[in-house]
Amino acid sequence: MSTLDWIIFIVAAIVFVITGLSILYNMAKGGHHKTNLTDKFVWGINTQIFYALSSFGTGLMVVMSAIILLVGTEFLYSILQAGNSIAFACVLSGVIQMGIDLGKPQRAMKVLFGKKFNSPLTIDFIALTVLMILSIIFIVGMGSASLAALKIWAYLTTLISVLCMSTHTLLIASRFEPGFRSNPFHSAETFVCSIWSGLAIMTLLSLGNPLTEVFVKMLLVFSAASLIKGISSVIALNLGKSEIHTHKKAFILLSAITFIILVIGDLAAIRQGGLVIVACLLTLAAVIVEKGASVIVVQKRPVIPAPYNKFDPKERYVPSKTEIGYLLFSIALIAVIPYGVFLIGFGA
């Protein structure tokens, strides 16, 4: 690794250890009250992190599965392994954030042994666990020498990843109102944003590879899809006479900028370099904003019917220092795991 790689790895490892110990301390001592969660905002930044990172992870694994099914062993295995380690880190970090949200780790086992297999939470728990197992199988190189084994892995990974995307829609479906206020485009946005973010990460990993041009074109297509879905969602909100929140406006703006950048790059035959990197980073930022909206905006809706809801106090959620620590923990973990996989040399 280069000097910069070592610096990133060491700094991330230090942040990971410090924030990880603080999380364990808070959970052991009941420090969860240090968050700014309230009766209204029962989900905070840790759930936003879960939604964003699980979108990155599932989307990236679908993209990698598609590469295996379409290209096979012609694509560099090292790039796929790097992508898989990032996907694993994202999913694992998201699961940890949900565990933190439960307050006590043992409650996660109650979700599984509760045997409520029609529960979105149970389905999501099982699907994410299976997805992490599939990711570990790929990371250690099991079946990498056989194209048939890789294809079987890709089929299973695609099915489980899409199942995760579906359950993430179901987890907040109960918060939507009927009619146009039901946000009829939420499930489509969830799917599109997951694949969009996966393509962005894979594009960044494969810069310089001949297939990068294909990834950039697909990124352009999904940028257009995200922009249209965002605008359609706003139209539905207008028809339902609902407030257009800042999150949604920011998502549409980021999607539009990304789309324009990619169109300019395509017309100018620029499919590598800084312009593509900027588009990828804007894509990831847009998905993070969309997931923030999925968690926070639906909780702002009044639970008291009109006209009495005008007396419902307007609360604002701001993450506490403890919750910011959760975010830093996730960022550090996403850096530590891929570098750790590279240092150990799995699948080399």
Buried (B, 14 or more C-beta within 10 A) or exposed (E): EEEEEEEBBEEBBEBBEBBBEBBEEBBEEEBBEBBBBEEBBEBBBBBBBBBBBBBBBBBBBBBBBBBBEEEEEEBBBEBBBBBBBBBBBBBBBBBBBBBBBBEEEEEBEEBBEEEEEEBBBBBBBBBBBBBBEBBBBBBBEEBBEEEEEBBEBBEBBBEBBBBBBBBBBBBBEEBBEEEBBEBBBBBBBBBBBBBBBBBBBBBBBBBEBEBBBBBBEBBBBBBBBBBBBBBBBBEBBEEBEBEEBEBBBBBBBBBBBBBEBBEEBBEEEBBBEEBBBBBBEBBBBBBBBBBBBBBBBBBBBBEEEEEEEEEEEEEEBEBBEBBEBBBBBBBBBBBBBBBBBBEEEBBE
